[in-house]
Amino acid sequence: MECYACTQVGVPLFHSTSCDSYGKPFDPTSKRVKIWNRALLFARGVALAIDPIFFYALSIGRGGSPCLYMDGGLAFLATVARSAIDAIHLLHILLQFRLPYVLRESLVVGRGRLVWDARAIACHYMRSLRGFWFDVFVILPVPQVYHSISMMRRMQKVTGYIFGTICWGFGLNLIAYFFASQVAGACCYVLAIQRVASCLQQQCDRSVGCSLPLSCSEEICYRSYSLFPPGTIGNSCGGNSTLIPPVCLDVEGPFRYGIYKWALPVISSDSLADKILDPIFWGLKTFSTFGNNLEPTSNWLEVIFSICIVLAGILLSTLLIGNIQVFLEGVLAKKRNTQLRRRDMEWWMRRRQLPSRLRQRVRHFERQRWAAMGGEDEMEELIKDLPEGLRRDIKRYLCLDLIKKVPLFHNLDDLILDNICDRVKPLVFSRDEK
């Protein structure tokens, strides 16, 4: 029976030769799987963007005395969108049961061989703590940031770069900066509501016989509101009927809001666009200026939050510039080295007057070598400057399991196997070449 992987066009030459008839795994190097990987990473990014929207469901009512209420409509929309993203993640889990993985003992040279046995794929995925069980745990909102990074690294082991162009690398770093700004703005939004609640409590304590609750009479309000409503002061879910004036929403009032002053019109706004875009803009502006526009009051929580914003702005700006620079150097350096190698090879073949048939075979081998190695140097070049003991242990770790599969070496003792591992040299072959 011919292997399913061997019948596909464009399959790398380093896949496993052991297959069975238990289903047809998906080719991880196919265009369809690569598109799905990109879509999945975008879905993870959308999930990270949706989570802060739950903060905006907490609002201030202005129909009378300011009070707190939960915008049920916005919370419902955010929950539906988040559930749709989780459904995509469940499809990703199902896909992993049919996605070949790289055999560890084949990582001596190149990207390794892929295991195409569907039973082995499912068992490997179920046994891995960082596989099935971690993917199930990641449906919870806490570890999603780490999972997005680790998932991209796992995909690169099999399919190479998910977003391998310069534009994609630049765009992904900007998106990460944008998400961090959204989280900072959402946190500032919630802290501003906390400050308004403190103001309401102080105003109530100063009034004789005040028993006004902080929550509105309608704690969860369901309403349909437009993205860009006309300029109105009243809120359809507005507050409690009382004689206490709404001084807590007055920017120029006696209560000092410090860095939360910008958020007072936003937390009581009917506009969904204002609630989402204004915090994002505040986060981008604050991170970009390293918090130079922040003027906190003496409130300890406000001071700590300002310090965190300043440190996060410095860290994110440094990471943004550094990641883009490293990505550009990594991608361009590999391409430049490959182009120089091919140019030198072409010059040498012309100088030696090789026939066209041999030249075609050399070019074909170089293309296959690039596909297998990804522009990286051979293992011998990477570890040749390491200490002898460390180099021997690395080669033993990479080669021992592979050598034991050879029937001639199966019953040899460990000392002889160590010597064999120390003397083997990795080589890359293309199809139809000996």
JODAGI-V752387 format. One record per run of one state. SS is the DSSP state (2 for helix, 1 for strand, 0 for the rest). FROM is the first residue (numbers start at 0). LEN is the number of residues. If there is no record, write none. Layout:
ss->{SS SS}
from->{FROM FROM}
len->{LEN LEN}
This chain:
ss->{0 2 0 1 0 2 1 0 1 0 1 2 0 1 0 1 0 2 0 1 0 2 0 2 0 2 0 2 0 1 0 1 0 2 0 2 0 2 0 2 0 2 0 2 0 2 0 2 0 2 0}
from->{0 4 7 25 26 30 57 61 64 65 66 71 96 98 99 100 102 103 106 113 115 117 127 128 137 143 159 165 206 214 221 239 240 246 249 257 267 271 288 299 352 355 373 378 383 387 404 406 409 413 423}
len->{4 3 18 1 4 27 4 3 1 1 5 25 2 1 1 2 1 3 7 2 2 10 1 9 6 16 6 41 8 7 18 1 6 3 8 10 4 17 11 53 3 18 5 5 4 17 2 3 4 10 11}
